[in-house]
Amino acid sequence: MHDTTNLEAQGVPGVFVATVEFTDGAEAQARAIGANPAAVYVEHPIQDRSDEEMREIADRALDAVLAGLVSEDGG
């Protein structure tokens, strides 16, 4: 969250990506620091996924990530 907002403050577009397990925490942290970054939440868990499963998750998230990068309102 901090990295994304710091990069955006420098004019570098960013999208915060996390698993759905962290939605509430990420949204609370964003409010606490006064940020509204574009965010994409993927399925949970990911730590035990194979490389192929991770590629599939990334492929499914790609359109949302790209949309967040080009959106004027952060997603």
N, CA, C and O atoms as a CHARMM CRD file, in Angstrom:
* protein
*
  300
    1    1 MET  N      0.82700  -1.18500   0.00000 PROA 1      0.00000
    2    1 MET  CA     0.00000   0.00000   0.00000 PROA 1      0.00000
    3    1 MET  C      0.87200   1.25000   0.00000 PROA 1      0.00000
    4    1 MET  O      0.66600   2.15700  -0.80600 PROA 1      0.00000
    5    2 HSD  N      1.84300   1.29400   0.90200 PROA 2      0.00000
    6    2 HSD  CA     2.71000   2.47200   0.96800 PROA 2      0.00000
    7    2 HSD  C      3.53300   2.61300  -0.30700 PROA 2      0.00000
    8    2 HSD  O      3.69900   3.72000  -0.81800 PROA 2      0.00000
    9    3 ASP  N      4.05000   1.49800  -0.82300 PROA 3      0.00000
   10    3 ASP  CA     4.84100   1.57200  -2.05400 PROA 3      0.00000
   11    3 ASP  C      4.00800   2.11400  -3.20600 PROA 3      0.00000
   12    3 ASP  O      4.46200   2.96800  -3.96700 PROA 3      0.00000
   13    4 THR  N      2.78500   1.60700  -3.32600 PROA 4      0.00000
   14    4 THR  CA     1.91700   2.05600  -4.41200 PROA 4      0.00000
   15    4 THR  C      1.62500   3.54500  -4.30400 PROA 4      0.00000
   16    4 THR  O      1.72200   4.27100  -5.29400 PROA 4      0.00000
   17    5 THR  N      1.27000   4.00400  -3.11200 PROA 5      0.00000
   18    5 THR  CA     0.94400   5.42400  -2.95700 PROA 5      0.00000
   19    5 THR  C      2.17800   6.30300  -3.10200 PROA 5      0.00000
   20    5 THR  O      2.08100   7.40900  -3.63300 PROA 5      0.00000
   21    6 ASN  N      3.33900   5.83600  -2.64100 PROA 6      0.00000
   22    6 ASN  CA     4.56800   6.61000  -2.81600 PROA 6      0.00000
   23    6 ASN  C      4.93500   6.74700  -4.28700 PROA 6      0.00000
   24    6 ASN  O      5.33100   7.82500  -4.72900 PROA 6      0.00000
   25    7 LEU  N      4.80800   5.66900  -5.04600 PROA 7      0.00000
   26    7 LEU  CA     5.10200   5.74100  -6.48000 PROA 7      0.00000
   27    7 LEU  C      4.12000   6.67100  -7.18600 PROA 7      0.00000
   28    7 LEU  O      4.51600   7.47200  -8.03300 PROA 7      0.00000
   29    8 GLU  N      2.85700   6.56600  -6.84000 PROA 8      0.00000
   30    8 GLU  CA     1.86700   7.44200  -7.46900 PROA 8      0.00000
   31    8 GLU  C      2.13000   8.91000  -7.16100 PROA 8      0.00000
   32    8 GLU  O      1.90000   9.77200  -8.00900 PROA 8      0.00000
   33    9 ALA  N      2.60800   9.20100  -5.96100 PROA 9      0.00000
   34    9 ALA  CA     2.93900  10.57800  -5.59200 PROA 9      0.00000
   35    9 ALA  C      4.07500  11.11500  -6.45100 PROA 9      0.00000
   36    9 ALA  O      4.21800  12.32600  -6.61600 PROA 9      0.00000
   37   10 GLN  N      4.88400  10.20900  -6.99900 PROA 10     0.00000
   38   10 GLN  CA     5.99000  10.59700  -7.87700 PROA 10     0.00000
   39   10 GLN  C      5.59300  10.55000  -9.35400 PROA 10     0.00000
   40   10 GLN  O      6.43600  10.72300 -10.23500 PROA 10     0.00000
   41   11 GLY  N      4.30600  10.31600  -9.61900 PROA 11     0.00000
   42   11 GLY  CA     3.82300  10.29700 -10.99500 PROA 11     0.00000
   43   11 GLY  C      3.91600   8.94500 -11.67900 PROA 11     0.00000
   44   11 GLY  O      3.70800   8.84900 -12.88900 PROA 11     0.00000
   45   12 VAL  N      4.22600   7.89300 -10.91900 PROA 12     0.00000
   46   12 VAL  CA     4.32000   6.54800 -11.48800 PROA 12     0.00000
   47   12 VAL  C      3.01800   5.81200 -11.17300 PROA 12     0.00000
   48   12 VAL  O      2.71000   5.58700 -10.00300 PROA 12     0.00000
   49   13 PRO  N      2.25400   5.43700 -12.19100 PROA 13     0.00000
   50   13 PRO  CA     0.99700   4.74100 -11.91200 PROA 13     0.00000
   51   13 PRO  C      1.25100   3.38200 -11.27300 PROA 13     0.00000
   52   13 PRO  O      2.24600   2.71900 -11.56800 PROA 13     0.00000
   53   14 GLY  N      0.34900   2.98300 -10.40500 PROA 14     0.00000
   54   14 GLY  CA     0.50700   1.70400  -9.73600 PROA 14     0.00000
   55   14 GLY  C     -0.83800   1.08900  -9.40100 PROA 14     0.00000
   56   14 GLY  O     -1.86100   1.77000  -9.34100 PROA 14     0.00000
   57   15 VAL  N     -0.80900  -0.20700  -9.18700 PROA 15     0.00000
   58   15 VAL  CA    -1.98900  -0.95300  -8.78700 PROA 15     0.00000
   59   15 VAL  C     -1.58100  -1.86600  -7.64000 PROA 15     0.00000
   60   15 VAL  O     -0.61400  -2.62100  -7.74700 PROA 15     0.00000
   61   16 PHE  N     -2.31700  -1.79100  -6.55600 PROA 16     0.00000
   62   16 PHE  CA    -2.08800  -2.63000  -5.39300 PROA 16     0.00000
   63   16 PHE  C     -2.72800  -3.98900  -5.66500 PROA 16     0.00000
   64   16 PHE  O     -3.91100  -4.06100  -5.99700 PROA 16     0.00000
   65   17 VAL  N     -1.95200  -5.06700  -5.52600 PROA 17     0.00000
   66   17 VAL  CA    -2.46600  -6.41400  -5.75700 PROA 17     0.00000
   67   17 VAL  C     -2.27900  -7.23700  -4.49400 PROA 17     0.00000
   68   17 VAL  O     -1.18600  -7.29700  -3.93200 PROA 17     0.00000
   69   18 ALA  N     -3.36300  -7.87200  -4.05500 PROA 18     0.00000
   70   18 ALA  CA    -3.32200  -8.74400  -2.88600 PROA 18     0.00000
   71   18 ALA  C     -4.39100  -9.81200  -3.04600 PROA 18     0.00000
   72   18 ALA  O     -5.22300  -9.74200  -3.95100 PROA 18     0.00000
   73   19 THR  N     -4.36200 -10.79800  -2.16500 PROA 19     0.00000
   74   19 THR  CA    -5.42000 -11.80200  -2.21500 PROA 19     0.00000
   75   19 THR  C     -6.65000 -11.27700  -1.48500 PROA 19     0.00000
   76   19 THR  O     -6.56400 -10.34900  -0.68100 PROA 19     0.00000
   77   20 VAL  N     -7.79100 -11.88300  -1.77700 PROA 20     0.00000
   78   20 VAL  CA    -9.05200 -11.44500  -1.19500 PROA 20     0.00000
   79   20 VAL  C     -9.05100 -11.51900   0.33000 PROA 20     0.00000
   80   20 VAL  O     -9.82700 -10.81800   0.97900 PROA 20     0.00000
   81   21 GLU  N     -8.21400 -12.33600   0.89600 PROA 21     0.00000
   82   21 GLU  CA    -8.11400 -12.45500   2.34500 PROA 21     0.00000
   83   21 GLU  C     -7.73400 -11.12500   2.99800 PROA 21     0.00000
   84   21 GLU  O     -8.05200 -10.88500   4.16300 PROA 21     0.00000
   85   22 PHE  N     -7.05500 -10.26600   2.24200 PROA 22     0.00000
   86   22 PHE  CA    -6.53500  -9.01900   2.78500 PROA 22     0.00000
   87   22 PHE  C     -7.34100  -7.78400   2.37400 PROA 22     0.00000
   88   22 PHE  O     -6.88600  -6.65900   2.58200 PROA 22     0.00000
   89   23 THR  N     -8.51700  -7.97600   1.80200 PROA 23     0.00000
   90   23 THR  CA    -9.32900  -6.85200   1.34000 PROA 23     0.00000
   91   23 THR  C     -9.64000  -5.87300   2.46800 PROA 23     0.00000
   92   23 THR  O     -9.37100  -4.67800   2.34500 PROA 23     0.00000
   93   24 ASP  N    -10.19900  -6.36700   3.55600 PROA 24     0.00000
   94   24 ASP  CA   -10.58300  -5.46900   4.65700 PROA 24     0.00000
   95   24 ASP  C     -9.37600  -4.72600   5.21900 PROA 24     0.00000
   96   24 ASP  O     -9.44300  -3.51900   5.45100 PROA 24     0.00000
   97   25 GLY  N     -8.27400  -5.44100   5.43800 PROA 25     0.00000
   98   25 GLY  CA    -7.07800  -4.80800   5.98000 PROA 25     0.00000
   99   25 GLY  C     -6.49400  -3.77200   5.04100 PROA 25     0.00000
  100   25 GLY  O     -6.06300  -2.70500   5.48000 PROA 25     0.00000
  101   26 ALA  N     -6.47700  -4.07600   3.75700 PROA 26     0.00000
  102   26 ALA  CA    -5.93500  -3.13400   2.77600 PROA 26     0.00000
  103   26 ALA  C     -6.79300  -1.88200   2.68900 PROA 26     0.00000
  104   26 ALA  O     -6.27800  -0.76600   2.61600 PROA 26     0.00000
  105   27 GLU  N     -8.10500  -2.07500   2.69800 PROA 27     0.00000
  106   27 GLU  CA    -8.99200  -0.91500   2.63000 PROA 27     0.00000
  107   27 GLU  C     -8.87800  -0.05600   3.89100 PROA 27     0.00000
  108   27 GLU  O     -8.92400   1.17200   3.81300 PROA 27     0.00000
  109   28 ALA  N     -8.73200  -0.69400   5.03900 PROA 28     0.00000
  110   28 ALA  CA    -8.55500   0.05900   6.28500 PROA 28     0.00000
  111   28 ALA  C     -7.23800   0.83000   6.26200 PROA 28     0.00000
  112   28 ALA  O     -7.18300   1.98400   6.68700 PROA 28     0.00000
  113   29 GLN  N     -6.18200   0.19300   5.76900 PROA 29     0.00000
  114   29 GLN  CA    -4.88800   0.87700   5.70600 PROA 29     0.00000
  115   29 GLN  C     -4.94600   2.04300   4.72800 PROA 29     0.00000
  116   29 GLN  O     -4.39300   3.10900   4.99800 PROA 29     0.00000
  117   30 ALA  N     -5.60700   1.84700   3.60100 PROA 30     0.00000
  118   30 ALA  CA    -5.73300   2.93400   2.62400 PROA 30     0.00000
  119   30 ALA  C     -6.44400   4.13200   3.24700 PROA 30     0.00000
  120   30 ALA  O     -6.00700   5.27100   3.08300 PROA 30     0.00000
  121   31 ARG  N     -7.54000   3.87400   3.96100 PROA 31     0.00000
  122   31 ARG  CA    -8.25000   4.97500   4.63200 PROA 31     0.00000
  123   31 ARG  C     -7.35100   5.65100   5.66100 PROA 31     0.00000
  124   31 ARG  O     -7.34700   6.87600   5.77900 PROA 31     0.00000
  125   32 ALA  N     -6.59000   4.85100   6.40700 PROA 32     0.00000
  126   32 ALA  CA    -5.74200   5.39800   7.47400 PROA 32     0.00000
  127   32 ALA  C     -4.66700   6.32700   6.93500 PROA 32     0.00000
  128   32 ALA  O     -4.28500   7.28700   7.60300 PROA 32     0.00000
  129   33 ILE  N     -4.17600   6.04900   5.73300 PROA 33     0.00000
  130   33 ILE  CA    -3.11900   6.90600   5.17600 PROA 33     0.00000
  131   33 ILE  C     -3.66800   7.88700   4.14600 PROA 33     0.00000
  132   33 ILE  O     -2.90500   8.60300   3.49800 PROA 33     0.00000
  133   34 GLY  N     -4.98100   7.92000   3.99500 PROA 34     0.00000
  134   34 GLY  CA    -5.60800   8.86700   3.07900 PROA 34     0.00000
  135   34 GLY  C     -5.35000   8.56000   1.62100 PROA 34     0.00000
  136   34 GLY  O     -5.21600   9.46800   0.80100 PROA 34     0.00000
  137   35 ALA  N     -5.28100   7.28700   1.30000 PROA 35     0.00000
  138   35 ALA  CA    -4.98600   6.87800  -0.07200 PROA 35     0.00000
  139   35 ALA  C     -6.20000   6.20600  -0.69900 PROA 35     0.00000
  140   35 ALA  O     -7.09500   5.72300  -0.00500 PROA 35     0.00000
  141   36 ASN  N     -6.20600   6.18900  -2.01300 PROA 36     0.00000
  142   36 ASN  CA    -7.25100   5.49200  -2.75300 PROA 36     0.00000
  143   36 ASN  C     -6.62700   4.84600  -3.98600 PROA 36     0.00000
  144   36 ASN  O     -6.99500   5.17400  -5.11400 PROA 36     0.00000
  145   37 PRO  N     -5.68200   3.92600  -3.77400 PROA 37     0.00000
  146   37 PRO  CA    -5.00700   3.33600  -4.92600 PROA 37     0.00000
  147   37 PRO  C     -5.91100   2.35600  -5.66000 PROA 37     0.00000
  148   37 PRO  O     -6.82900   1.77900  -5.07700 PROA 37     0.00000
  149   38 ALA  N     -5.63900   2.18000  -6.93300 PROA 38     0.00000
  150   38 ALA  CA    -6.31100   1.11900  -7.67300 PROA 38     0.00000
  151   38 ALA  C     -5.89500  -0.19000  -7.01900 PROA 38     0.00000
  152   38 ALA  O     -4.72800  -0.37300  -6.67400 PROA 38     0.00000
  153   39 ALA  N     -6.84400  -1.09300  -6.85000 PROA 39     0.00000
  154   39 ALA  CA    -6.55500  -2.35900  -6.18300 PROA 39     0.00000
  155   39 ALA  C     -7.18400  -3.51000  -6.94100 PROA 39     0.00000
  156   39 ALA  O     -8.29300  -3.39900  -7.46200 PROA 39     0.00000
  157   40 VAL  N     -6.46400  -4.61100  -6.99500 PROA 40     0.00000
  158   40 VAL  CA    -6.96600  -5.84400  -7.58800 PROA 40     0.00000
  159   40 VAL  C     -6.75500  -6.93800  -6.55600 PROA 40     0.00000
  160   40 VAL  O     -5.65700  -7.10400  -6.02500 PROA 40     0.00000
  161   41 TYR  N     -7.80700  -7.67300  -6.28100 PROA 41     0.00000
  162   41 TYR  CA    -7.73900  -8.75800  -5.31200 PROA 41     0.00000
  163   41 TYR  C     -7.91000 -10.08800  -6.04000 PROA 41     0.00000
  164   41 TYR  O     -8.86600 -10.28200  -6.79000 PROA 41     0.00000
  165   42 VAL  N     -6.97400 -10.98900  -5.80900 PROA 42     0.00000
  166   42 VAL  CA    -6.97900 -12.30500  -6.45000 PROA 42     0.00000
  167   42 VAL  C     -7.33100 -13.37000  -5.41900 PROA 42     0.00000
  168   42 VAL  O     -7.36700 -13.10200  -4.21800 PROA 42     0.00000
  169   43 GLU  N     -7.58600 -14.56400  -5.89900 PROA 43     0.00000
  170   43 GLU  CA    -7.99000 -15.65000  -5.01300 PROA 43     0.00000
  171   43 GLU  C     -6.91400 -15.98900  -3.98600 PROA 43     0.00000
  172   43 GLU  O     -5.72200 -15.76500  -4.19800 PROA 43     0.00000
  173   44 HSD  N     -7.37400 -16.52800  -2.88400 PROA 44     0.00000
  174   44 HSD  CA    -6.51100 -16.88100  -1.75200 PROA 44     0.00000
  175   44 HSD  C     -6.68800 -18.36300  -1.47600 PROA 44     0.00000
  176   44 HSD  O     -7.79200 -18.88100  -1.64200 PROA 44     0.00000
  177   45 PRO  N     -5.66000 -19.05300  -1.06700 PROA 45     0.00000
  178   45 PRO  CA    -4.27900 -18.63000  -0.83600 PROA 45     0.00000
  179   45 PRO  C     -3.44800 -18.76900  -2.10800 PROA 45     0.00000
  180   45 PRO  O     -3.86900 -19.40100  -3.07700 PROA 45     0.00000
  181   46 ILE  N     -2.27600 -18.17500  -2.08400 PROA 46     0.00000
  182   46 ILE  CA    -1.38100 -18.31700  -3.23700 PROA 46     0.00000
  183   46 ILE  C     -0.04400 -18.95600  -2.89000 PROA 46     0.00000
  184   46 ILE  O      0.67500 -19.38300  -3.79400 PROA 46     0.00000
  185   47 GLN  N      0.31500 -19.03800  -1.60200 PROA 47     0.00000
  186   47 GLN  CA     1.66000 -19.46800  -1.23800 PROA 47     0.00000
  187   47 GLN  C      1.99000 -20.89600  -1.66400 PROA 47     0.00000
  188   47 GLN  O      3.16200 -21.20400  -1.88100 PROA 47     0.00000
  189   48 ASP  N      1.00200 -21.77500  -1.79100 PROA 48     0.00000
  190   48 ASP  CA     1.27900 -23.16000  -2.16800 PROA 48     0.00000
  191   48 ASP  C      0.94500 -23.45300  -3.62400 PROA 48     0.00000
  192   48 ASP  O      0.87800 -24.61500  -4.02500 PROA 48     0.00000
  193   49 ARG  N      0.74100 -22.42800  -4.40000 PROA 49     0.00000
  194   49 ARG  CA     0.37100 -22.61700  -5.80300 PROA 49     0.00000
  195   49 ARG  C      1.58400 -22.99100  -6.65000 PROA 49     0.00000
  196   49 ARG  O      2.71100 -22.57500  -6.38100 PROA 49     0.00000
  197   50 SER  N      1.31800 -23.77900  -7.67000 PROA 50     0.00000
  198   50 SER  CA     2.36700 -24.11700  -8.63200 PROA 50     0.00000
  199   50 SER  C      2.62300 -22.90600  -9.52800 PROA 50     0.00000
  200   50 SER  O      1.83900 -21.95800  -9.54600 PROA 50     0.00000
  201   51 ASP  N      3.70900 -22.94900 -10.25700 PROA 51     0.00000
  202   51 ASP  CA     4.01200 -21.87000 -11.19900 PROA 51     0.00000
  203   51 ASP  C      2.87600 -21.70800 -12.20400 PROA 51     0.00000
  204   51 ASP  O      2.48900 -20.58500 -12.52700 PROA 51     0.00000
  205   52 GLU  N      2.34600 -22.81400 -12.69600 PROA 52     0.00000
  206   52 GLU  CA     1.25400 -22.75600 -13.66900 PROA 52     0.00000
  207   52 GLU  C      0.00700 -22.12100 -13.05300 PROA 52     0.00000
  208   52 GLU  O     -0.64900 -21.30200 -13.69700 PROA 52     0.00000
  209   53 GLU  N     -0.32400 -22.48400 -11.82600 PROA 53     0.00000
  210   53 GLU  CA    -1.47700 -21.87900 -11.16100 PROA 53     0.00000
  211   53 GLU  C     -1.26500 -20.38100 -10.96500 PROA 53     0.00000
  212   53 GLU  O     -2.19900 -19.59700 -11.13500 PROA 53     0.00000
  213   54 MET  N     -0.05400 -19.97900 -10.61300 PROA 54     0.00000
  214   54 MET  CA     0.23000 -18.54900 -10.44000 PROA 54     0.00000
  215   54 MET  C      0.09100 -17.79900 -11.75600 PROA 54     0.00000
  216   54 MET  O     -0.40800 -16.67400 -11.78000 PROA 54     0.00000
  217   55 ARG  N      0.52600 -18.41100 -12.84400 PROA 55     0.00000
  218   55 ARG  CA     0.35500 -17.78200 -14.16100 PROA 55     0.00000
  219   55 ARG  C     -1.13000 -17.62000 -14.48500 PROA 55     0.00000
  220   55 ARG  O     -1.54200 -16.59300 -15.02500 PROA 55     0.00000
  221   56 GLU  N     -1.92800 -18.62800 -14.15400 PROA 56     0.00000
  222   56 GLU  CA    -3.36700 -18.54300 -14.40900 PROA 56     0.00000
  223   56 GLU  C     -4.00200 -17.43100 -13.58600 PROA 56     0.00000
  224   56 GLU  O     -4.83500 -16.68200 -14.09700 PROA 56     0.00000
  225   57 ILE  N     -3.62400 -17.31500 -12.33000 PROA 57     0.00000
  226   57 ILE  CA    -4.14000 -16.24200 -11.48000 PROA 57     0.00000
  227   57 ILE  C     -3.74400 -14.88400 -12.05400 PROA 57     0.00000
  228   57 ILE  O     -4.56500 -13.97000 -12.13000 PROA 57     0.00000
  229   58 ALA  N     -2.48600 -14.76000 -12.45500 PROA 58     0.00000
  230   58 ALA  CA    -2.00200 -13.50100 -13.03900 PROA 58     0.00000
  231   58 ALA  C     -2.73800 -13.18500 -14.34100 PROA 58     0.00000
  232   58 ALA  O     -3.11400 -12.03800 -14.58500 PROA 58     0.00000
  233   59 ASP  N     -2.93900 -14.19300 -15.16500 PROA 59     0.00000
  234   59 ASP  CA    -3.66100 -13.97800 -16.42100 PROA 59     0.00000
  235   59 ASP  C     -5.07800 -13.47600 -16.16000 PROA 59     0.00000
  236   59 ASP  O     -5.55800 -12.58500 -16.86100 PROA 59     0.00000
  237   60 ARG  N     -5.74900 -14.03900 -15.15900 PROA 60     0.00000
  238   60 ARG  CA    -7.11700 -13.61400 -14.84900 PROA 60     0.00000
  239   60 ARG  C     -7.15500 -12.18400 -14.29100 PROA 60     0.00000
  240   60 ARG  O     -8.15000 -11.48000 -14.46200 PROA 60     0.00000
  241   61 ALA  N     -6.08900 -11.76200 -13.63600 PROA 61     0.00000
  242   61 ALA  CA    -6.04400 -10.42600 -13.02800 PROA 61     0.00000
  243   61 ALA  C     -5.53200  -9.35200 -13.98700 PROA 61     0.00000
  244   61 ALA  O     -5.69300  -8.16100 -13.72100 PROA 61     0.00000
  245   62 LEU  N     -4.93000  -9.75300 -15.07500 PROA 62     0.00000
  246   62 LEU  CA    -4.23600  -8.81000 -15.95000 PROA 62     0.00000
  247   62 LEU  C     -5.11100  -7.66000 -16.44400 PROA 62     0.00000
  248   62 LEU  O     -4.69000  -6.50500 -16.39000 PROA 62     0.00000
  249   63 ASP  N     -6.30500  -7.95000 -16.92000 PROA 63     0.00000
  250   63 ASP  CA    -7.15900  -6.88000 -17.44200 PROA 63     0.00000
  251   63 ASP  C     -7.48000  -5.84900 -16.36500 PROA 63     0.00000
  252   63 ASP  O     -7.48200  -4.64900 -16.63600 PROA 63     0.00000
  253   64 ALA  N     -7.75100  -6.31000 -15.14800 PROA 64     0.00000
  254   64 ALA  CA    -8.06300  -5.38500 -14.05400 PROA 64     0.00000
  255   64 ALA  C     -6.83900  -4.55300 -13.67400 PROA 64     0.00000
  256   64 ALA  O     -6.96500  -3.36600 -13.37600 PROA 64     0.00000
  257   65 VAL  N     -5.66100  -5.16800 -13.68400 PROA 65     0.00000
  258   65 VAL  CA    -4.43000  -4.43000 -13.37800 PROA 65     0.00000
  259   65 VAL  C     -4.19000  -3.36700 -14.43800 PROA 65     0.00000
  260   65 VAL  O     -3.90300  -2.21600 -14.10800 PROA 65     0.00000
  261   66 LEU  N     -4.30400  -3.74000 -15.70500 PROA 66     0.00000
  262   66 LEU  CA    -4.09600  -2.75700 -16.77300 PROA 66     0.00000
  263   66 LEU  C     -5.12200  -1.63600 -16.69700 PROA 66     0.00000
  264   66 LEU  O     -4.77900  -0.47300 -16.91200 PROA 66     0.00000
  265   67 ALA  N     -6.36400  -1.96300 -16.39700 PROA 67     0.00000
  266   67 ALA  CA    -7.39000  -0.93500 -16.26400 PROA 67     0.00000
  267   67 ALA  C     -7.04100   0.02900 -15.13100 PROA 67     0.00000
  268   67 ALA  O     -7.23300   1.23800 -15.26400 PROA 67     0.00000
  269   68 GLY  N     -6.53800  -0.49200 -14.03300 PROA 68     0.00000
  270   68 GLY  CA    -6.14100   0.35200 -12.91600 PROA 68     0.00000
  271   68 GLY  C     -4.98900   1.26600 -13.25400 PROA 68     0.00000
  272   68 GLY  O     -4.89900   2.38100 -12.74000 PROA 68     0.00000
  273   69 LEU  N     -4.10800   0.79800 -14.11800 PROA 69     0.00000
  274   69 LEU  CA    -2.94800   1.61300 -14.49200 PROA 69     0.00000
  275   69 LEU  C     -3.33100   2.78800 -15.38100 PROA 69     0.00000
  276   69 LEU  O     -2.67300   3.82800 -15.34400 PROA 69     0.00000
  277   70 VAL  N     -4.35900   2.64200 -16.16000 PROA 70     0.00000
  278   70 VAL  CA    -4.71500   3.71200 -17.10900 PROA 70     0.00000
  279   70 VAL  C     -5.90600   4.53300 -16.66400 PROA 70     0.00000
  280   70 VAL  O     -6.25100   5.51500 -17.32100 PROA 70     0.00000
  281   71 SER  N     -6.54800   4.15900 -15.56300 PROA 71     0.00000
  282   71 SER  CA    -7.71600   4.87700 -15.07500 PROA 71     0.00000
  283   71 SER  C     -7.32200   6.20700 -14.46800 PROA 71     0.00000
  284   71 SER  O     -6.33100   6.29700 -13.74300 PROA 71     0.00000
  285   72 GLU  N     -8.08600   7.22700 -14.76000 PROA 72     0.00000
  286   72 GLU  CA    -7.84000   8.56400 -14.20000 PROA 72     0.00000
  287   72 GLU  C     -8.17300   8.63000 -12.72400 PROA 72     0.00000
  288   72 GLU  O     -7.59700   9.43700 -11.99500 PROA 72     0.00000
  289   73 ASP  N     -9.10800   7.77800 -12.26500 PROA 73     0.00000
  290   73 ASP  CA    -9.54800   7.85100 -10.88100 PROA 73     0.00000
  291   73 ASP  C     -8.94300   6.77600  -9.98700 PROA 73     0.00000
  292   73 ASP  O     -9.42200   6.56300  -8.87300 PROA 73     0.00000
  293   74 GLY  N     -7.88500   6.08500 -10.46100 PROA 74     0.00000
  294   74 GLY  CA    -7.23600   5.08400  -9.63600 PROA 74     0.00000
  295   74 GLY  C     -7.91400   3.74100  -9.64700 PROA 74     0.00000
  296   74 GLY  O     -7.69400   2.94600  -8.73400 PROA 74     0.00000
  297   75 GLY  N     -8.72700   3.45400 -10.63300 PROA 75     0.00000
  298   75 GLY  CA    -9.32500   2.13900 -10.71200 PROA 75     0.00000
  299   75 GLY  C    -10.74000   2.23100 -10.91200 PROA 75     0.00000
  300   75 GLY  O    -11.41800   1.20800 -11.00400 PROA 75     0.00000
